[in-house]
Amino acid sequence: MAILADTASGYHILRIDAYSRTTATPTGEWLKSLPFTVGGHRWCIGYHPNGSKPEAKDYISLYLYLDESVTKPVKTQFKFRFVGDLAKQALTLEPVRSYDSHRGWGNPGFIKREELEKSEHLRGDSFAVRCDVVVIDEFRTVQETPEITTQASVSVPSSDLHKHLGDLLQTEKGADVVFDVAGQTFAAHRCVLAARSPVFSAELFGVMKESDTGGVVRIDDMEAQVFKALLYFIHTDLFPKAATEDGDGDQDEDVLSQHLVAADRYNLERMKLLCEKKLCEYIDVGTVATILALAEQHHCHGLKKVCFDFLSSPANLKAVVASDGFKHLSRSCPSVMERVDWHARKLVL
């Protein structure tokens, strides 16, 4: 017999702009986020700039509240963490909590205000936290199928094909084509590039094959480091993390955008989707217009949907319409303005 739990998970990103103005909030009082839904229940985040209780007055407290009335308790686990730390922090959820109607559980000592104000998380008087939520629907008992035990005599290791192809790229052994990108040269292998990218296949075994004998293929409108990352992905199917991090170890939005453009140019759909997924974490008032324009220009349907979900908030839309990024969006992507205007009309009504 085994006891299993049916669960539903999701997350919500809360961005605190004008942080310094919120510090006037008295201890014990809190600011409420917009509601969001996980597991069929409505939730909200309570932000206590000066702690939820006297003993936590030097801290920022964060609480997850059940923002509705229920007939029976909702069993839930959650975790608060800074958006910039998503790659550094393991997702260890809090113990299971039982939520009654409009009940809240949280972390009264999330971070000391003094530590936040000295940290990299506070940028431009704003910071963002992510709340991961797992709702446990019900426990059930199932009959396990008896295992048939056999003696294991052969151990098969994980595939290391990506390592061999990565070494092939690194050593340039057998390379038969050279690219010139922004003054830097890269040696590569036609067959590998053609097998992974239909664009490279057409170029290297089509018209270009007859015209570049013994020569160098010039790549325009791309930075050398972006092309290097593109070659790395083609050979290993791994996202080049080191190439998308800034000096602080955080993913850089501009470099991610360049990788997405390169992936779209060479029809590398998996790399393009990885870029979209990572860019979703950077959507805020200051970036959404630029990211939406990028998504429209390169047919990133999932990324575009997340941008419009963000703009469906009246507060977010009002702030974005007043930004310089919105002016850029109006000029560069008039095709998306009809939907943005629709959201704006809803705001006025």
SULBELDA-V86493 format. One record per residue. N is the residue number from 0. PHI is phi in degrees with one decimal (999 if undefined). OMEGA is omega in whole degrees, -180 to 180 (999 if undefined). BURIAL is I if it has 16 or more other C-alpha atoms within 10 Angstrom, else O. Layout:
n phi omega burial
N PHI OMEGA BURIAL
N PHI OMEGA BURIAL
This chain:
n phi omega burial
0 999 177 O
1 -140.3 177 O
2 -104.5 -178 O
3 -116.7 178 O
4 -122.9 172 O
5 -84.1 -175 O
6 -128.7 172 O
7 -135.7 -176 O
8 -127.6 178 O
9 -172.7 178 O
10 -150.5 178 I
11 -139.7 178 I
12 -102.5 179 I
13 -107.9 178 I
14 -105.6 178 I
15 -101.9 174 I
16 -94.9 -178 I
17 52.4 -178 O
18 -54.2 -175 I
19 -59.4 179 O
20 -73.9 -178 O
21 -76.6 -175 I
22 -69.8 177 O
23 -80.7 180 O
24 -66.8 -177 O
25 -63.8 176 O
26 -58.3 180 I
27 96.2 178 O
28 -96.6 -174 O
29 -144.2 178 I
30 -106.5 -172 O
31 -100.4 177 O
32 -76.9 171 I
33 -66.8 -179 O
34 -70.2 175 O
35 -143.7 -173 O
36 -117.1 172 I
37 -140.9 177 I
38 64.9 180 I
39 78.6 179 O
40 -122.1 -179 O
41 -94.2 -177 O
42 -127.8 170 I
43 -150.9 179 I
44 -108.6 175 I
45 -101.2 -178 I
46 -105.7 179 I
47 -106.0 -177 I
48 -62.6 -178 I
49 -121.7 175 I
50 86.5 -179 I
51 -85.2 -179 I
52 -153.2 -174 I
53 -53.7 -178 O
54 -70.0 179 O
55 -113.2 -172 I
56 -64.6 179 I
57 -90.4 -175 I
58 -113.9 165 I
59 -93.5 179 I
60 -109.1 178 I
61 -128.5 -179 I
62 -131.1 173 I
63 -101.9 -178 I
64 -112.0 170 I
65 -82.4 -171 I
66 -94.8 179 I
67 -165.0 177 O
68 -95.7 -179 O
69 -131.0 -180 O
70 -88.4 176 O
71 -140.6 -176 O
72 -57.6 179 O
73 -108.2 -179 I
74 -83.8 -171 I
75 -145.2 169 I
76 -121.4 -179 I
77 -151.6 178 I
78 -155.5 173 I
79 -101.0 176 I
80 -157.6 178 I
81 -69.1 -180 I
82 -60.6 -180 I
83 -68.9 -178 I
84 -101.6 -174 O
85 -58.9 -178 O
86 -84.2 -175 O
87 -100.7 -175 O
88 -99.1 173 O
89 -72.4 -178 O
90 -83.8 176 O
91 -99.1 -175 O
92 -76.1 174 O
93 -66.3 177 O
94 -59.1 -180 O
95 -62.3 178 O
96 -114.4 179 I
97 -104.5 -177 O
98 -99.1 168 I
99 -90.5 -180 I
100 -55.4 176 O
101 55.8 179 O
102 -89.6 179 I
103 -130.5 171 I
104 -127.4 180 I
105 -173.3 -176 I
106 -120.3 -178 I
107 -66.9 -180 I
108 -114.1 -177 I
109 -56.7 176 I
110 -161.4 175 I
111 -68.0 179 I
112 -58.7 -179 I
113 -60.6 179 O
114 -68.2 179 O
115 -60.7 -175 O
116 -68.0 178 O
117 -98.8 -172 O
118 -91.9 178 O
119 -75.5 -178 O
120 -71.5 180 I
121 -93.4 -178 I
122 -128.5 180 O
123 59.9 180 O
124 62.4 177 O
125 -147.6 174 O
126 -150.4 -177 I
127 -133.6 176 I
128 -123.3 179 I
129 -117.8 178 I
130 -112.6 175 I
131 -87.5 -175 I
132 -128.5 174 I
133 -124.0 179 I
134 -99.5 -180 I
135 -95.9 -173 I
136 -72.5 -179 O
137 -162.4 175 O
138 -97.9 178 O
139 -142.3 -179 O
140 -107.3 180 O
141 -127.4 178 O
142 -87.1 -180 O
143 -79.9 175 O
144 -78.9 -179 O
145 -57.5 179 O
146 -84.1 175 O
147 -95.4 -175 O
148 -87.5 175 O
149 -132.6 178 O
150 -79.4 179 O
151 -83.3 -177 O
152 -114.7 -178 O
153 -127.0 178 O
154 -106.6 -178 O
155 -105.1 -180 O
156 -72.1 176 O
157 -66.3 -180 O
158 -62.8 176 O
159 -119.2 179 O
160 -57.4 -178 O
161 -62.5 179 I
162 -68.3 -179 O
163 -64.8 179 O
164 -68.7 176 I
165 -63.9 177 I
166 -65.5 178 O
167 -60.5 178 I
168 -67.0 -176 I
169 -65.9 -176 O
170 -82.8 -179 O
171 65.4 -179 O
172 -67.0 180 O
173 76.8 -179 O
174 -60.8 -177 O
175 -131.5 174 O
176 -149.9 -179 I
177 -123.4 179 I
178 -112.4 174 I
179 -109.7 -179 I
180 -126.3 178 I
181 51.8 176 O
182 89.6 177 O
183 -105.1 -179 O
184 -109.2 180 O
185 -135.1 177 I
186 -92.1 -177 I
187 -149.4 -174 I
188 -123.1 -175 I
189 -54.2 -174 I
190 -63.5 180 O
191 -66.3 -179 I
192 -62.6 -178 I
193 -68.0 -180 I
194 -68.6 -175 O
195 -95.9 -175 I
196 -129.9 177 I
197 -63.4 179 O
198 -71.0 176 I
199 -62.5 179 I
200 -59.2 -180 I
201 -67.5 -177 O
202 -74.5 -173 O
203 -83.3 179 I
204 -119.1 178 O
205 -117.4 -177 O
206 -62.1 -175 O
207 -64.2 -178 O
208 -56.6 -178 O
209 -84.0 -172 O
210 -107.2 -175 O
211 -116.2 -177 O
212 -57.5 180 O
213 70.8 -177 O
214 -103.3 -179 O
215 -117.8 179 O
216 -86.0 -179 I
217 -92.6 177 O
218 -110.7 -179 O
219 -99.2 174 O
220 60.5 176 O
221 -154.1 177 O
222 -76.6 -177 I
223 -60.7 -178 I
224 -67.7 178 I
225 -70.0 178 I
226 -66.0 178 I
227 -61.7 178 I
228 -65.2 178 I
229 -62.7 178 I
230 -62.3 179 I
231 -61.9 179 I
232 -65.5 -179 I
233 -58.7 -177 I
234 -84.3 -172 I
235 -118.4 -175 I
236 61.4 179 I
237 -112.6 179 O
238 -73.6 -176 I
239 -75.5 -175 I
240 -59.3 -176 O
241 -59.1 -178 O
242 -79.8 -178 I
243 -116.5 179 I
244 -115.1 177 O
245 -91.3 -177 O
246 -62.0 180 O
247 -91.2 -180 O
248 88.6 180 O
249 -88.8 176 I
250 -64.6 -179 I
251 -95.7 -175 I
252 -62.4 -177 I
253 -66.2 180 O
254 -67.5 176 I
255 -58.6 180 I
256 -64.0 179 I
257 -64.6 178 I
258 -64.5 179 I
259 -63.1 180 I
260 -61.6 180 I
261 -65.6 180 I
262 -62.9 179 I
263 -68.1 -179 I
264 -61.1 -178 O
265 -106.1 174 I
266 56.6 175 I
267 -100.2 -170 I
268 -63.0 -179 O
269 -64.6 178 O
270 -62.6 179 I
271 -61.9 179 I
272 -66.3 177 I
273 -62.6 177 I
274 -63.6 178 I
275 -57.8 -177 I
276 -60.0 -179 O
277 -69.6 -180 I
278 -67.0 178 I
279 -58.7 -178 I
280 -74.2 -177 I
281 -104.4 -178 I
282 -72.9 174 I
283 -150.7 -176 I
284 -59.2 -176 I
285 -80.0 -174 I
286 -117.5 -169 I
287 -61.1 -179 I
288 -65.6 180 I
289 -65.3 -179 I
290 -67.4 178 I
291 -64.7 178 I
292 -62.7 178 I
293 -62.0 -179 I
294 -63.1 180 I
295 -67.6 -176 I
296 -68.1 -176 O
297 -116.0 172 O
298 57.3 179 O
299 -95.8 -172 I
300 -65.8 180 O
301 -65.9 179 O
302 -63.6 179 I
303 -64.8 179 I
304 -63.0 180 O
305 -64.3 177 I
306 -62.1 -179 I
307 -70.2 174 I
308 -61.6 178 O
309 -65.0 -178 I
310 -75.1 178 I
311 -71.6 174 I
312 -78.9 180 O
313 -55.2 -179 O
314 -65.0 179 O
315 -65.0 -178 O
316 -62.0 -180 I
317 -61.4 -179 I
318 -69.4 -178 O
319 -68.9 -179 I
320 -59.9 -179 I
321 -86.8 -174 O
322 -93.5 176 O
323 -67.7 180 O
324 -61.2 180 I
325 -67.4 178 I
326 -64.1 177 O
327 -62.0 -180 O
328 -63.2 -179 I
329 -61.3 -178 O
330 -77.9 -171 O
331 -85.1 -176 O
332 -135.6 179 O
333 -61.9 -177 O
334 -68.0 -180 O
335 -93.3 -175 O
336 -68.0 180 O
337 -61.9 179 O
338 -71.1 177 O
339 -62.1 178 I
340 -62.7 178 O
341 -62.4 177 O
342 -63.6 -180 I
343 -65.0 177 I
344 -63.5 177 O
345 -61.8 179 O
346 -63.3 -179 O
347 -66.6 -179 O
348 -67.6 999 O
